[in-house]
């Protein structure tokens, strides 16, 4: 019997309501080009760096918040958009002004590509592709009081958002000048998977997210604590994909837990489903059915612990 002690009001099937997303890890072929792009396009600063053999791990972020870890991994194949892995990393900003400043910076970088913008009802979002083919979303949320609920699901849409008009209305010189001093964080991660039902069994039933939107063909959105989504899964490019081959691109998806109990409860769910995992009391690491590594870790990890993942 698993040793899990918990108040009666806690639902052992679910991640805690204050669960959030952490920095995404990307394996990159050209570290300097990618680090320069993330710094100049998204106003991130280098926070830490460590070398392990031929691999160099570099963390970039805003303030003291890590947003992405780049691992220089020579000689791996390029990102394959048809295999399981990353659809996009979504960076969340606190205000339209901060978002507009970041979008404006990103649009000036010739090594990346602007690929669209959308009003999702719960958020306003802009999409880019980085120099090595990884998807990036920049977005800001509308206030939760404005979200529309259809029973247990949160209504989302993909409506036209005019990027020029958005910048005209929200871009300010003060936000541009502030750069990386304005807060940012990873709001959600959108994954490519081979099968939505299999993904639901892992990310909802085993990890403990709750489904928030299942109405999009070929996709599923899920979250903790009533957020519109912390994790999304789709088969739009990757239907039927099997386990990932070693390649550049997504290395690790980080989820932040608030207490050791959250990690114990997660281990119980994984054990009950005979899903192998690694745990050290401070984090739980598990791979999804396509070989994507998921690390659920406490929020007070040291820099050394984060770099060691």
Buried (B, 14 or more C-beta within 10 A) or exposed (E): EEEEEEEEEEEBEBBBEEBBBBBBBBBBBBBEBBBBBBBBBBBBBEBBBEEEEEEBBBBBBBBEBBBBBBBBBEEBEEBBBEBBBBBBBBBBBEBBBBBBBBBBBBBEBEBBBBEEBBBBBBBBBBBBBBBBBBBBBBBBBBEEEEBEEEEEBBBBEEEEBEBEEBBEEBBBEEBBEBBBEBEBBBBBBBBBBBBBEBBBBBBBEBBBBBBBBBEBEEBBBBBBBEBBBBBBBBBEBBBEBEEBEEBBBBBBBBBBBBEEBBBBBBBBBBEEEEBEBEBEEBBBBBBBBBBBBBBBBBEEBEEEBBBEB
